[in-house]
Amino acid sequence: QVQLVESGGGLVQAGGSLRLSCAASGSIFSINVMSWFRQAPGKEREFVATINWSGGSTNYADSVKGRFTISRDNGKNTVLLQMNSLKPEDTADYYCAAALRIYNGRYYQPHNYNYWGQGTQVTVSS
């Protein structure tokens, strides 16, 4: 089992920055990939960014590319999401997720993830 706890959400004005943190505990040796997803009210959960737990390779949704940065601190078993130049459309609940294995390279599909955090709310005002 893997436990994930997010922190760092809040209210920020457009153009501002926030940093989200996801602390992993439990059977972290089994983690292959960790990602951030988000879900706005009335919308489906969507992929934001992913990082390979061991190799550190990353990928981003087009909507956040160049503004968001995902990174990991293996010593602290933590994944960070630095969010800059925030826009009102970034408003959502943000979730950290861990996958033991990604099938067909589809890291952007929520059903490939085995563990989820409780979410942290991000609100960007215009």
GILIN-V581702 format. One record per pair of residues at least 12 apart in sequence whose C-alpha atoms are under 6 Angstrom apart, sorted by the first residue. I is the first residue (numbers start at 1). J is the second residue. D is the distance in whole Angstrom. If there is no record, write none. Layout:
i j d
I J D
I J D
This chain:
i j d
1 26 6
1 27 6
2 25 6
2 26 5
2 27 5
3 24 6
3 25 5
4 23 6
4 24 5
4 117 5
5 22 5
5 23 5
5 117 5
6 21 5
6 22 4
7 20 6
7 21 5
8 20 4
9 120 5
9 121 5
9 122 5
10 122 5
11 123 5
11 124 6
12 124 5
13 124 5
13 125 5
14 86 5
14 87 5
14 124 6
14 125 6
14 126 5
15 85 4
15 86 5
16 85 5
16 86 6
17 83 5
17 84 4
18 83 5
19 81 6
19 82 4
19 83 6
20 80 6
20 81 5
21 79 6
21 80 5
22 78 5
22 79 5
23 78 5
24 77 5
30 100 6
31 99 6
31 100 5
32 53 6
32 99 6
32 100 5
32 101 6
33 51 6
33 52 5
33 53 5
33 98 6
33 99 5
34 50 6
34 51 6
34 97 6
34 98 4
35 49 6
35 50 4
35 96 6
35 97 5
36 48 5
36 49 5
36 95 6
36 96 5
37 94 6
37 95 5
38 92 6
38 93 5
38 94 4
38 95 6
39 92 5
39 93 5
40 92 4
47 108 5
48 60 6
48 61 5
67 84 5
68 82 5
68 83 4
69 81 6
69 82 5
88 124 5
88 125 6
88 126 6
91 122 5
91 123 5
91 124 5
92 122 6
93 119 6
93 120 5
93 121 4
93 122 6
94 119 5
94 120 5
95 117 6
95 119 4
96 116 6
96 117 5
97 115 6
97 116 4
98 113 6
98 115 5
99 113 4
99 114 5
